[in-house]
């Protein structure tokens, strides 16, 4: 039974993973002893645990479905599901659409359940020992919420499949519980969940973290300082060596010592570093530890911000895949920055993805945070579809977003003073401007559309030029969007996939059919197991120009090179600027 089976009957299963202690009450290593009656035993959750020092949780998967015929006999399903709706991840390619936020639109899930009496099967190891009958006391959800009040971040999963299909063969999408509302007067409970990138939201994650320390003495503007004396902090708040900010002056230090319960000292001080000026500082002024990156590759900074400051579990980042992508397409984006104040992680990620020309998103199916550079694609990475064999009738929509178009890209870089406002133009030593005069001419768009980038990260001409060149090439024409729907038989297509679409609405200047390349930026099963809705963005990489990368000595000739070697290498063209077979030549990268 699958998407291609005639007469298939959709089945949707919701899974919630709750932690349940693996120990048995009162049996070593559990030291809880509250009498012999079952009524006083815990429910193996952290809220009800009587020996938290030995609490040892493991996941318990609860499964819910709609009451319908054909539910599998080999699964314990609670038939209380009313509905489940999703709002899909939507990629914001290098942050080009300001209305979507730096990391695009987050995936959301809303599930509604009908509350009901419950026997406590699965959720209570001691239900047969209690002095009451569980089904006569409370309901499933009010008991579950009382025992699991810390449900924020519990995994909730949607499985879409068909009656008769094995659980592991169903399509799966994963989210994390954000809130649970209810039960209401109708006995309904609503669970709202989001993707894991919510942990990096600005109101949840700041980098660097706020520091607690304050100066214990005052320092004059002209003073020679060998140490900074700090109170209200411990040495672990200021790991050495490091950098701190006091008011608008930045100091580096080489060591930290604890002199008493109320004082630590930063030693080996160098004042007025990183372009800042000396100032006078009073006792009580806060001492903020700074975050410094030096010549770090953009993907590694992203991973560090997500895991060490955003609290995203490292297991959700496929590091090998990230490295494979970045080692080819992001190697030149070695970034350097000093962040002197707690700054929202999402804002920082937005800066990096825009300026290093890549994007990240949560893949609900693979349960991973994906990373992809703004780059070329190859033939085997593209799927062809058309409106006669794939796209459902009357579901095509074509739209444009003129606000995303660019005719000039200005990159301000080499920040003078990292304590000043990011968008203060005079605070940058250099600027690189790229203009598409043809796009601004009266024969084309007839107007300027200027994109300004203020970069604390970019330090070299090479990176600044690459950033404005690729951005302008990708967005010099008005971005187009393509909406369509497919039957479930084609639902293998998913977010970030590249397609070549041939439809009646897209033609050449003679009116003949023309295939056009798109990138899927969102995908949603609007009718589970039946219909998938897609939104795609016009995809074009460098419009015929190809960057040339320095290659190894044993690299093949152009005629013998593979498609990926041609895309990631560099070859000498003929006198007319073309390759021997007529392909366009290269721009030295």
N, C-alpha and C positions, 0 to 999 in steps of 0.2 A: 504494500500500500504506500503510494507516494503521490507527488504532484501530477504524475502522468496517468494515474489510475482513473478509468471511467467510473463515474458514480461515487467518487470519493466523498466522504462526509467529514467536514472539518471538526477538529477537536482541539480545544485550547486548555492548557494546564498552567496554573500559577503555582510557583514554588517559593516558599519563604524558608530561608535558612536561619534558624535561631540557635544560639549556643546553649548547650545542655551539658551540665557537669557529668563526666564519665564515672565519677566515684559513687559508691553506695554509702548512704547515710550511716555514720557511726562506725564504718569499717575502715581501718587504716588504709591509706593515710588520712582519711577524713576523721577529724577529731571532734565533730559535732555530737553532743549528747544532750538531748532535751527530753528525756523520758522515753518510755517504750511505746507510747501511743502514736499511731500513724498520723494523727491530726497535727502533731507538732513537728513532723519532719519537713524538710525543705521541699522545694519543687525543682531542685537542681538548676536553678537560675541564679545569676549573681545577686539579684534583688532579694531572693529568699535564702541565700546561703548563710549558714551559721558558722562557717570556718573558711573565710575568704583567703586565708593564707594557703590553703590547699585546694582552692577552687581550680578545677581542671576541665575547661569546656571543650567540647567537640561539636561539630555541626549536626543538628537534627533538621531534616528536610520535611516540611509540611507541604502537602500538595492539595490543591483545590481545583474544582472543575464545575461547570454548569451541570445541573441535574438533567441528564439526557440518556438516551438509549446508547448502548455500545461502549460504556466506560470499561476500560481494561480490568479484568478480574485480578491480575497479578500486582496491581498497585492499590495502595490505600489512599483513596481520594475523598476529600471532604466536599460534598456537593453543594457548596454555598456561594459559588461565584455567580455574580450578577452580570458584570461587564468589566472589560479591560480596554483602555484606550491609550494610545501612545502619541507623543509628539517627537518626531525623529531628530537625531543629530543633524545639524546642517553646517557643513564646512564653510568657513569664511576664508577663502584662499588668500594667504598672506595678509589677512586683515583688511582687504580692500573695501568691504562694505561696513561702514561705520555704524549702521543700524543694527548689526548682528552682534556686536561685541568682539573683542580681540580674538577669542577662541571660537567664534561662531555661536550657533544656537545649541544649547544643551539638550540631550535626549531626556524626555520625561515619560513617566508611566503613571496612570491613574487607574486603580482597581477598586471596584465596589463589591462588597460581600454582604450577604444576608446573615445576620447574627442568629444564633439558635442554641438550645440546650446542648450540652456535650458531655460525653462520658469520661473525658480526660485521657482517652487512649493515646498513647505515644508521648504525651506531654507531662505525664505524672507517673513516675516509676512505682509510686507507693499507693496508687489509687484504690487498690483492693484492701489496703490496710487502714484506710481512713475510717473514722467513726461516722461517716455520712455517705450518702449516695451521690457521686459527683454530678450525674445528669439532673439531679433535683436541686442543685445549688449553683446559681449564677448561669451565665451563658459562655459560649466559647470565647468571644472577644473580650468581655469584661474581665474574665478570669485571666486570659492571656496577657492583657495589658497590665493587670495588677502584678503579674509575675515577671513581665518583661518591659518595664518602663524605659529601659535604655535601648530601645529598638532602633534608634537612629544609626544608620549605616549597616543594618542587617541587609544581607543580599536578598533580593527578590527577582525572580526569573520568570519570563514568559516563554512557554513552549507552544509552538504552533505546529500542528500536524493533522493526522487523520485517524479516524477510528480504525483500529487494527494495526496501526503503525507502532513500532517499538519506540519507547521513550527516547533512547539515544539517537534515533534517526529523525526526530522532530527538529525543526528550526528553533534555536534558542537565543533569547536576548536577555542581557543581564543589566540590572539597575541596583540602586542602593536606596533604602527607605529614608525618606526625608521627614515625613510626618504621618500620623494616623489620626483621623477624625472620626468620632462616634464612639459607641453606637448612638444613633439619633433616635427620635421618637418612633420611627418606623423600623427600628432594629437594623439599620444599615451602617456599615463601616466603610470608610474610604481611605485607602492607602495611597499616598503620593510618594513617588520615588524619582530620583534623578541619576544621571551618570556620574562616574567617579570623579570627573573633573570639577564637580561642585566643591570638592575639598580645597581646590585652589582659588576659589572665589575671594575677592579682595577683603570681604568682611570676615573671612575665616583664616586666611593665610597671608602673612606679611614676611618680607625678606628685606633686611635682616630682622630677626625678632627684636622686639623692644627690650632695651637693657635697663636694669633696675638701678644702676649705680648713680651716685651724685658726688661731686667734689666735696671733700671735707675741709679744704682750705681754699683761699683765693690765690690767683696767679695774675701777675701784672703783664701787660702787653709786651714789655721789653725784657721780661725775666728770662734767664736761662733755666730751663726746666730739665732735670734729669729723671724725675719720676712724677707721676700723677697719683695723689692720695684720694682714695675713693671709699665712700661708706655706703651702707644699704645694699651690699652685693657680696658675692663670694668669688673666689678665683675662677671657678668653673664658668662664671658669667662672662669672663674675658680671657679666653684661651690665648696663649702666646705662641708665636708672635702674632701681632694683629694690628688693627687700625681702629681708632676711635674718633668720634666727632664731639667737640664741646662748642656749643653755639655755632659759629661759622668757621671754626678752625679745625683742621684735621691733624691728628698726631699718629705716628706709628710707634710701636713699642716692641721690645724683644723679650720681655719677661714679666711675670706676675708673681707677687709674693703676698702671703697672708701675715699681717702683723698683729692682728687681734680679732676678736669676734666681731668687731664693728668697723674694721678697716682692712682694705687690701691696697697694694701699691703696684702700679704699672711702671716697669723700669726700662732703661734703655730707650728713653723718649727722644724722638725727633719731631719737632713741632713745625707747623705751617707746611705740611707736605701736600702733594697733589694739587698744586696751584692755589691753595688757600693762603690767607694772610693771618699774621698773628693778631690776637685780640686779648682783651682783659677778661678774666673769668672769675666769678664769685663763688664762694662756698654755697653749695646747694644747687649749682648748675648741673644739669644731667649730663651723663657721659654715655654716649651711644656707640656701641660697637658697630663697625661698618662691615659690609660684605664686599669682598674684592675678587674679581676674576681677572686672570692674566693670560692672554693668548689661549683661551679655552675654546674648543670647538662648540658651535651653537647647540648641537644636540646634547652635548654633555652638560652644558649650563641648564638646558631645559629639564633634563632628568634630575639634576641636583635641586632645582627649584621645586619640582613636583614632589620629590620624595622627602627631602630634608626640611623643606619649609611648608609645602602644601599637605604633607601627611598622606600622600598617595602611596599605597603599598607598592613596593618595587616589583612585585610579581605581575602587576598590570602593565609594565613596560617591557616589551620584547626587545631586550637590549641588543641581541644579535641582529635582528631585523633593522633596528635603528642604525647600528654601526654599518651594516651593509649599504644602506641608503646614504648615510652621511659621508662615508669614506670616498664615495664617488662624487657626490653632488654638493657637499657642504664643507669639504676639506679646506677650502680657501676662506671660509668664514670663521676665522680665529678672532674672538672678540675679547676686549679688555674694558673693564668698567669698575668704578667704585661707587657703591650704593651706600649713602651716608645716613639715610633715614629709613625706618620701616615703610615699605612700599608694597602695595598689593601684588601678590604673585601673578594674578591674571594680567595686570597691567604690564608687568615685566615680561611675561611670556608674549604678550601682544607686541611689545617693542622688538623682541628678538625674532619672532616669526616673520614680521614684516620686513625687517632689515636684513635678515639672512635668507629670506626667500624660501620659506618652508611653512608647513602648517601641521597641526596635530588635531586629532579628534578621537572620541571614544567610539570604538566599534562594538555595538551591543551584542553582535553575534559571536565574535571571537573573544570577547571579554578582555580586550587589550586597548591601550592607547596607541594609535598608529601615528607614524610620522612619515611625511612625504615632502620632497623638495619640489619647487617649481621647476620642472624639468621636462625633457622629452620623454615620449613613450615609444614602445616598439611594437611591431606588428602583432606578436603573440600576446600583447597586453591589451588589445583592443577587441571588443565584441561588436559585431554588426547586427543591427536590428532594422526593421522596416514596418510600415503601417499595414502591410498585407498579411504578414505571418506572425507578428509579435504584438504590436501596439493595439490596445483595445479601441474600438470605434468611438469616435466623438470624445476622446480624452486628451487631445493634444492642445497645449497652450504655448504660445510664443510671446515673450515679453522682453523689454529692454530696461536697463537701469542707467540712465545718463549720468547720475551722480557719481558713479564709479569710474567714469572715463577720465583719463589723464592726457594732457598734451605737454606738460612739463613736470619733471620730478626734481626737486631741490633736496639735496642731502647735506645737512649741517653736521659736521663731525669734529672730533678732537675738542672735547669739552674743556673749557678753561678752569672752571671751578665747580666741582661736583656738589657743592652745598647750595648752589643757586637753582632757580627754576629751570626745568628741563626745556621749556619752549622759549627761553630767552635767547634770541638770535645772537646778540652781542657776546654771549657766553661761549661761542664756538670760534675756534681759530680758522676753520676752513669750511668751504662750501663747494659742492659740485652740482652743476645744473645741466640737465639734459633736456633739450627742446625738440619736439617734432614739429618743425615749421610747416610741413605739408598738412598736417592735421589741423593746424590753426589757420590755414589759408582759406580764402573765400571759395576755393574750389572744393574744399572738404567741409569741416565743421564750422569754420569761421569764428572761432572763439578760443580763448585760453582756458585751460582747466589745470590749475596748479596744485600739485601734491607736495607738501613740505614734510620732511622727515627730520626730526631732531634726535640725533643719536649719541647717547652716552657710550655706546658699544663700539662704534666704528672708529678706527684709528688711522687707516691707510687709504690712499687714493684708489688703490686697486679694488678694495671692497666697496668703497663709495660709488665708484663708476659702475661696478657690476650690479649694485643694488638699483641705481636709477635706470640703467640700461634695460635690465630684465623687467622691471616694473612697467616702464613706459612701453616696451614692446608688447607686453601682455595686455595692458589696459589702454592703449592709445585709441582703440575703437570702442564704441559703446558696448558694454557687456550685454550679451543676450542670454536669455534663460529659456529652457525648453522643459515643459511639464508634460507628463504622459503616464499612462497606466499599463501594466502588463498583467497577464494571467499568471497564476502561481507557478505554472510550468516553467516560467522564465525568471523566477524570483531569486535565482543564484546571483543575479546582478545586485550590487550593493554599493553603499556609500564609497566614493572615491574612484570607482571603476570608470574606465574610459570606453566610450561607445562611438561607433560611426552609425548615424541614423539617416535613413532615406525615407522621407515622407513627402506627401503631395504639397505641403505648405512651403517647402524649401526647394527653390529652383535656381538655375543659373540665369544669365541675362537673356537667354533664348526661350526661357520657360521650361527647359528640360530638367529632369530630376537630377538633383545634386546631393551627394552624401556629405554630411557635415559632422565634424568631430565635436564631442561634448564630454564633459566630466560630470558624473553623478555627484551632486552635493548633498542630497538627502534621499532617503528611501523609507517607506512606511507601509506596513501591511494594513491597509485601511479596512479590508474584510479578511480576517485571519484565515489563512489557508486558501484564499480565493483570489484576491486582487491586491497588487502592490502599486503604490503611487510613487513616482519619482520626480525629482527636480534636478535639472542638469544645467551646467554653465558652459557656454561656448569655450572650447579648448583650442588654443593655438600657442605653440612654443617658438618664439623668436622669428616667426614669419619668414622662414627660409634661411635666416642667418644661423650659423652654428658656431659655438665657442670652441676654440682649439685648446686642448690641454696637452702639456708636455707628456710624452710617452716614453716607455722603457725602450732600451736599445734593441730588444728582440721583437718589437712590435711589427705586425705584418704590413705589407703594402695595402693601399686602399682597395685594390681589386680583390684581395684575399681576406680582407677584414670582415668580421661579423657585423651585424647591425648595431649591437651595443658597443663594439670597439670603434665603429665610425662615429657614434654619438658621444663617446666619452674620451676620444683621442683627438689628434690633430694631424692633418695631412696637407702637403703642399698641393696647391691647385695649378692648373694650366694658366697661360698668360691672360686668358679671358675671365679669370676668376672662378672657373668651374672645375669640378673634378672630371677625370677622364670620361666618366659615363654620363656627364651632364648634371650631376648633383651640384647644389650650390657649394661654394667654397667656405672656408672657415675664418672666424675672427680670432686672433690670438688672445687666449685667456690669461 
